[in-house]
Structure formats: structure tokens, C-alpha cells
Amino acid sequence: MKTDNRSWKNLPIRKDILAPLITANLILMAAIAIVLVAGLLSPLYYDMLRSEDLWVQHVSGSLFLILLQRISMAMFLILVAAAMHQLVLSNRFCGPLVNFGHTFERMARGDYSRKVHLRKRDFLKPEADQVNAIIDRLQADSDKLSIYLDQLEQTLMRLAPDDRTTETESFRQTIAACRAIIAARKFATLAPPGR
């Protein structure tokens, strides 16, 4: 049974998108951490440097170093956790982009058998449903066109006498050209005949 999880080695699937995204978010988190640490420790730093009393300088300096050590470790752990979370979160966005790309490549080659299948927690599900609806419509139109061409071929063969091979060959070439159009999927949305 296929699971919904990816292995960790496949997590960074679109490095060209993930790297700048994660880097920008980590820079923002680091800036927030620096401002937070500076805001928390600036009163102690001020007391340590500006006070005339040696005891206040000693207590402020000791407290400053203890807090700096503990806050630095906490901020490092927060940044690591944020990077991992950002990697997983952006994978939920980039995974569907890769999936869309593979589907579009197949559609460009005229193959409408591949649909967009997303994982349970992936983003872009409404867009995947829209692409899948387009694929269904194109496939249905292709099937209709194939039926119409079969009917056209039968009608043309009934109208063409067998002793006139040149005209029959011309009809067959016309049918072959129509089938090539179907294969290339270069046709507009079809309405049933007579409308």
C-alpha cells in the first residue's frame, strides 16, 4: 500500500524555489531574534557599563552572560526548528508545482491520461481539481471526435464506389488527416453534430 509520506532525501524537490524561500525566512527569523535579544538584554548591558557601583556591574554582567548564553541556545534551536518547518511547509507547495509540471509536459505531448494527484496536506488542491476537469473535458472531446470520425469514415465509404480507387484513397487520406488532428489534440471543444 502506497503511503502519503515522502522520504527525507526527497524533501527538497525544487531547490531553485526552496533555497531562496527558506533563506529569506531564516534571515527574517534571525533579525527578529537579534532584536528580541537586544531588547531583553540592553537594560543589563546598560547597567553593566554605565553603573558606578562595582556590585551592580558584577551582578548585571553575570546575569547578562547567563541570559545571553541561554537565550542564544534557545534562539539557535528556534532557528533550526523554523528551518525544518519551512522546508516541510514549502515542500507542500513545491510538490504540487512539480506534479503540475509533469502533467503539463504530458499534455503538451498530447497525452491526457496523467492527472494531477496531490498528497493529503498539499496546497493547490482547487487548482489541481480544475486541471483535472480540463483533462477530463479534453479527453471527452477527443472521444467524441473519434466517434464522429468513425461515423464520417463509414458514411464516406458507403458513398464511394469501390471501383473508383482514386476517390476512395482521397477519402482515406482525409480520414487519416482527421485522425492526425485527434492525435495532436489540436481541436476546439466539440458540440454534438446538428447544433
N, C-alpha and C positions, 0 to 999 in steps of 0.2 A: 504494500500500500504506500502510495506516494504521500510524503508529509509536506506541510506548508513551510517548513523551515529551510533556510539555506545554510550551507556550511560557512564557517567564519572566513575561509580563504576567498569565497565568492562575494563577500560583503561589499568591498569597494568595486562596484561594477562599472561605473562611469567616472574614472579618476579625473577626467577633464572637467567635470562638473563638481564632483565631490571635494576635490582638493581646495579650490578657491572658496567654496561654501564653508567648509569646516575651518579653514584658516581664518576667514573673516569673522566667523562666530567665536573662535578661540581668542582672537585679538580683542574683540569686544568684551568677552568674559574677563580677560587679563586686565583690561583697562578698568572694568568695574571692580575687580579685586584690588587693584592698586589704589583706586580712590577710596574704597572701603577701608583698607588697611591704613592708609594715610589719615583718613578721618578718625579712625579709632585710636591710633597711636600718637597723633600730633599733640594732644594735651600732655602726655607723658614726656614726649620729646622736648616740648617747650619747657616743662618743669625741670627736666634733666639739665638742659643747657643754660637756662636763664636764672635759675634759683641761686641765691647766695648761700643758702643753708646746705651744708655738706650732707646732712642726713636726708634731706628731701631729694638731693641729687642722687644719692645712693639708692634710695627706695624707688625713685622714678626710673633710674637706669636699670635696676634689677627687674622691676615689673615690665619695663619696656622690652627687655631682652626675652623674658619668659613669654610675654604675649606675642612678640614678633615670631618667635620660634613656633609656637602653637598655631598661630593664625597662618603662617607660611605653609605649614604642613597641611592644614585644612584647605587652604586655597589651592594647593597643588592637587590634592585629592578631588576637589570640586572640579578643577580643570580637566583632569583625567576622566572623571565621570561624565562631564559635559561633552568631551570629545567622543567618547563611546556612544553616548546618547545621540549626538549629532550624526555620527556615522550610521547608526541604525535608522534614525528618522529620515535622513536624506536618501538612504537605500530604498525606503518605502516610496520615495518619489522617483528616484532614478531607475529602479527596477521596471516600473511601468513604461518609462520612456524607452528603455531597451526593447521591451516587449512590443511596443507600438512600432518601433523601428523595424523589427524583424517582420511584423505583419505588413507594414507598408512596402518593404522590399519585395515580399511575395506578391502583393497586389500589383506592384509596378511590372512584374513579370507576367501578370495575367492569371495568377493562381489565387483563387478566392477561398481556398479550403482552410487557411490558417486564420483563426480568430484570436482576439486578444484575451488571454486568460490571466487574471491577476490573483495575487495571494490575498488572504483574508484581510490583512490590515494595510494593504497598499492604498495609495492615493489614486486619483484619476479614474475611479470606477464609473462615474456617469459618462466620461469621455470614452471609456472602453465599451460601454453599452452602445453608445452612438456609433462607434466604428463598427462594432459587430452588427448593428442594424443595417448599416450601409453595405457591409459584406453580404448579409442575407438578401438584401434587395438586389444587389448586382447579380448574385447567384440565381435568384428567381427570374430576373430579366434574361439572363443567359439561357436558362432552361426554357423560358417562353420562346425566345428567339430560335432555339434549336428545334422546338416543336413546329414553329411557323415555317422554318426552312425545310423540315421533313415534309410538311404539307405542300409547300411550294414545289419541291422536287417531285413528289407524286403527281401533282397536277401537271407540271411541265412534261413529265414522262408520258402521261396519258395523251397530252396534246401533240407530242412529237411522234410522227410515224417512225418506225424502226428503219425504214429504207432510206430515210434522209439522215445519214450519219453525220453530216456536217452540222446541221442544226442541233441534233442530239448532243454532239460534242460541245457545241456552243452553250447549250443548256447546262451541261455538266460543268463547264468552266465557270459559269455563273454561280452554280451551287457551290463549287469549290471556293470561289471568291467570298461568298457569303459565309461559308464555314470558317474561312481565314479571319474574317471580321469577328466572328464569335470567339475564335481562339485568342485574338488580340484584345478582346473586350473593348473595342472602340465603337460603342453604340450608345445611343441615348436611352433613357428609360422608356420602356415599351408600354403601349396601351394595346389591349386586345384588338384584333382586326375589326374593321367596320365602325370604329368610333371616331 
